[in-house]
Amino acid sequence: MDDVIRMTARQAVAALKSREVSPADLIDAAAKRIAAVEPQVNALPTLCLDRARAAGGALTPPDPAPPGYLYGLPIAIKDLSEVEGVRTTWGSRAYETHISTRSDYSVERLEANGAIVIAKANTPEFGAGAQTFNAVFGTTTNPWNTALTPAGSSGGSAVAVATGEVWLADGSDLGGSLRTPASFTGIVGLRPSPGRVPFGPRAMPFDTMSVHGPMARNVGDCALLLDAQVGSDARDPLSLPRPEKAYVDVVDHALAVGRLPSRFAGGCRLAFSPDLGLCPVDAEVVEICAAAVKRLVQLGAHIGDDAPNFNGAEECFQVLRAANFAASVWPRIAGKTDLIKPEVIWNAEKGLKLTGEEIARAQQLRGAIYNRLTAFFEKHDFLALPAAVAPPFDHRLRYLEEIGGRKFDTYISWLVLTFAITLTGTPAISIPAGFTKSGLPVGLQIVARPRGEAELLAFSAILEAELGLAARLPIDPVAGAA
């Protein structure tokens, strides 16, 4: 079992394709691993192993198979997405007995591409907040120190990948929910461009703030899952066509060539910012991220500090997020607020009270930030910055309340380094940059130009190889103290 669990996703898919192993073999291995580590981490509270075994037994791979075909690889789905016949709670007591009668579009696509869903991953209620706890399933803990949080809202997905319960997991991201838990658990989490991964049905199909994306142990595996997720879907009006070249091929080519991608004759250009000028950041986090970026110099990169101006990002995001909650969450909780956590109620009610002037100003701020970022990308290939303002913290805290003398106004304010990037619609990834002196993972967030997933993955794969951290996964949970 250990050898199978320690395979990368790409190795496992290759073994499935060649029939060295079967979907049933991997389902059994995953089930044993889940039984071994779940008592310590609580990442996958809902299993659907019988459904998975039936799907694996009925799987008939197409010939030829499309890019990203997974040949029966077991995966986990965040408990914000419906899977037909499986319990879906959105982490809320208001829906704790709900059994889905259909699957979301993103799940349909993954299963059509040979994925086998074996579990639902824990998430905060309605994905609200970057600390994975809820009143239905309890708290998910960080495998690097089980007294700490894996962040969220894709915390269960991140932990399941980090511990080897599954090889790949789906996540979603509005304010940083793919990138922050990736940083806190030492895995890779990619927030794609809006429309790159079609999903729904949803109340706001034209919304560009929320996206679905892949979580994996390394960049190559992340590219594999993205290949399985992408492609146009008429039911999602933002969905983009599948790119001509598979993302795994982009990664393999980059590693073979060993040259950082760039649109400039003089070589790759990037800027590193410790904080985007928005918030204090833990000094050790900045030191680790800066050291990782400096490794790029020996690969020929030109590194500057002329990051774009993100002034107004928090005001803008807080307004647009509140409007989003008013439209998409309030209709589901109205009349049930006695069952809902206070942060969700506050966010939805804030949205209901917004004025037209506040929304108009937020849209203007967002436009100004985007325009400044696109001007930045006329002279740069990438922007790099920490994926979180701090390393993992005590899981008993509902959210990070203070850093560097600054007290945060709301439960999401500490996510400013990720939600500022959300506003731009540009693809962003978190890859492991290093570890604190106490052994906790720290993620580096890398941002590419609009719809630049291919060059982002290529760049990240080369940096990942240079840093050499991916081999530390999967990890056996470490019991610890806050």
Secondary structure, DSSP 8 states (H G I E B T S, - for coil): -HHHHTS-HHHHHHHHHTTSS-HHHHHHHHHHHHHHHHHHH----EE-HHHHHHHHHH----SS--TT--TTEEEEEETTS--TTSB--TT-GGGTT-B-SS--HHHHHHHHTTEEEEEEE--SGGG-SSS-EETTTEE--BTTBTTB---SSSHHHHHHHHTTS-SEEEEEESSSTTHHHHHHHT-EEEE--TTSS-----S-TT-SS-EEEEEESSHHHHHHHHHHH-S--TTSTT-----SS-HHHHHHHHHHHT----SSTT--EEEE-SSTTTS---HHHHHHHHHHHHTTGGGT-EEE------TTHHHHHHHHHHHHHHHHTHHHHTT-GGGS-HHHHHHHHHHHT--HHHHHHHHHHHHHHHHHHHHHTTT-SEEEEESSSSS--BTTSSS--EETTEE-SSTTGGGHHHHHHHTTT--EEEEEEEE-TTS-EEEEEEEESTT-HHHHHHHHHHHHHHHT-GGG-S--------
